[in-house]
Amino acid sequence: MSLRHDYILRLIRQLAQAIGRLVSRAQNADPEEVWQELEQALEDLTGLDLPLLRRLPLEQLLGGLRMGEGTDSIRTLAAAEVLAVDAELNERSGRPEDETAKLRFKALGLYAVALSELGDLAQEDTVNRGLGLLEALNEWRMPPAVGLKVLLWFEQRLEFARGEDLLFDLMESDSTGRVSAAGLDFYSRLLEIGDEELERGGLPREEILTGMKELAVR
């Protein structure tokens, strides 16, 4: 095991401990108190402030978090965790549902990027929080900018059929062709995988070819 691997694992554990305390307090403590702790944690972990985290669009936020360092994934994950707790506090405080959903979608996009990169290094509780956001947002239409990152996360998790279902959901609101292009790339990568692994992912080769044909005529 490399020194970098050990370092990343240590950072992940430290982040998990810090966020775990905030998640627990968000359930029953005064939201205003938890928000103060959340702001301090965010600044310590990422150097960003909470109003900026809320305000920036996902792509711009990722640009600010990605510094070309070995800890970029940890910074991105920290921002995701903080936004998820922020959304929970938002909901507890009775703020508008669409405001809370917007925070959760942004958190989900960050989770998807970070967890795709961390892979097996990510802790189970952290992965489950990301999956929990997906469940919480089940009734809302996913923005394509978020959905394409979740698609890559599903691919990394070898959940190919789930990725395809998401892809066609995203196609319904795709007016730019971006989703179609990403879908063709998704299918092309899958065609390089062996049949046995494709079957385990729930998407046999024949279905991939059919999906590519459907995308080509849209």
N, C-alpha and C positions, 0 to 999 in steps of 0.2 A: 504494500500500500504506500503511495507516494506522500510526501510531505504536504503537497497541495491538496490531495484528497483528504488527509487528516484535518487540514485547516478548514476546508469547506464544511466537513462534517461538524467540526466544533462550532463554526458560525451558525449552522443550521440548528444545532441544539440550543445555542444561546438565544437565537431568534424564537424558537419554539417555546422556551421558558418565559421569555418576555411577553409574547403574544398570549400564551396560555393564561397568564395572570389577568391580562386585560379582557380576554374572552369571558373568563369567570366573573370578573367584576361588572362587565357589561350586562350580565343577566339580572342583577339586583341592586347595584350601587347607583348613587345619584348620577345621571348621565352627564351633568356638567362637570363633576369631579373626574369621571372617566375620560371625558373629552380632553381635559387638561393633561392627564397622564398620557393619553394617546398622542397629543401634539408633541410632548417631550420625547416619547419613544420614537416617533417618526423622525424628528430632527436628529436624534442620536443615531438612528439606523440608516438614514438616507441623506440627511442634510437638507431635506425639503420641509416646507411647512404645510399644514393641513389645508388651508384655503387654496394654495396652489395645486395640491394633489387633487382636490375636488374640481378645480376649474379647468385644468388643462385637458384637452382631448387625449384619448388613449395614445395615439401615435406620438404626439409631442411629449407626453409624459414618459413614454418608453425612451425617447431620444434623450431626455434629461437624466434618466436613470442609467443608461448604457454608456459607460465611460471607457469601454475597451479594456476593462480590468477583469481579473479572474473572479471577482466578487459581484459582477453585474447581476447574475441570477439571484444572489442573496438580496441585493438591494431591491430588485423587482419583486421578489417574494415578500419582502418586508412591507413594501408599499401596498401589495395586494392584501396582506393580513390586516394592515391598519385600515384600509378602505372597507374591508368586510366588517370590522368592528364598528367603524363609523356608520355604516348602513344600519347595523343592528341598533345602535343608539338613536339613529334617526327615526327608525320605526317605533322604538319604545317611547319617543318623545311626541309621537302623533303627527309627525310631519307628512307632507303629501306622499302618497304611494309611488307616484312616478319619479319623485326625487330620490326615494330610497332605491327604486329599481335601477335608476341611472348609476348610482354609486355601486350597486352590486354588479352591474354589467361591466363597469370599468375594472372593478376588482377581479372579476372573472377573467377578463382579458389578460390582466397581469399574472394571475395564477397560471393561466394556460401557457404563457410564454416561459415563466420561471420553472414550472413543473416539467415542461417538455425538455428543458435544458438539463435540469437536475436528474431526471429519470429516477433510477433506483436509490439515489442519495436522499430523496425527499422522504420526510417522515410520514408515517401512515396518517397521523392526525391532521397534518397539513393537507395531504391529498384529499382526505375526507371533507375538509372544510371547502376545498375547491369544488368537489362533487356536490356538496350540500348547496352551494350557490346555484349550481345548475338546476337542482331540484326546486329551490326557492323561486327561480325565475321561469319555471315551466309554463306559466300562463302568459308570459310576455314574449313579444317578437324580438328575437335576438338581432342586434345591429350587425351588419356584415363585417364591420371592422373587428368586432369581438368574435363573431362566429368563425372567421377564417383562422383565428388563433386557436380557438377550441378545436377546430378540425385537425390542426397539426398535433394538438395534445392527444386527441383520440387516436391518431395514427401512431404516435409514440407509445401509447398504451396498448397498441395492437387491437383496438376496437374499430375495425375497418367498417363493419356494417353500420355501426352507430355514426361513424363519420359520414358515410354516404347519406344516411337519413338527414343529418344536419345539413349537408351540402344542398340537397334538394329543397329543404325548408328555406335556406338562404336564397336560393334561386328565385323565390317568389317575390323578393323585394330587390332584386339585382337589376339596376337600370344602367349600369356602367360596363357590364361584361367582366368585371373583376372576379366575381364569384365563379363564372364559367371557366375563366382562365385558370383560377386556382384549382377548380375541380379537375380539369384535364391534367394539371401537374400532379394532383393527388393520385389519380388513376395511373398515370405513367410511372410514378414511384412504386405503386403496388404491383405493377406488372413485372418489376424486377425481383419480386419476392417469390419464394418457392410456394408451390401449391398447398403443401401441408400447413404452412403458416397462414396462408390466405384463408384456408378452411377454418382454422382456429379463430381467426378474426371475423368469421361469419360472412365473408365476401369472396366466393369462388371466382376463379379467373373469368369464367363465362359471364358472370354478372358484371364484372369490371368492364369487359368489352361492350356489353349492352349499355352500361351507364355512359361510357364514352360516346357511343353513337347518339344517345339521347341528348347529351350536352352539345354535340356537334350541330344539331339541327335547331337549337334554341336561339 
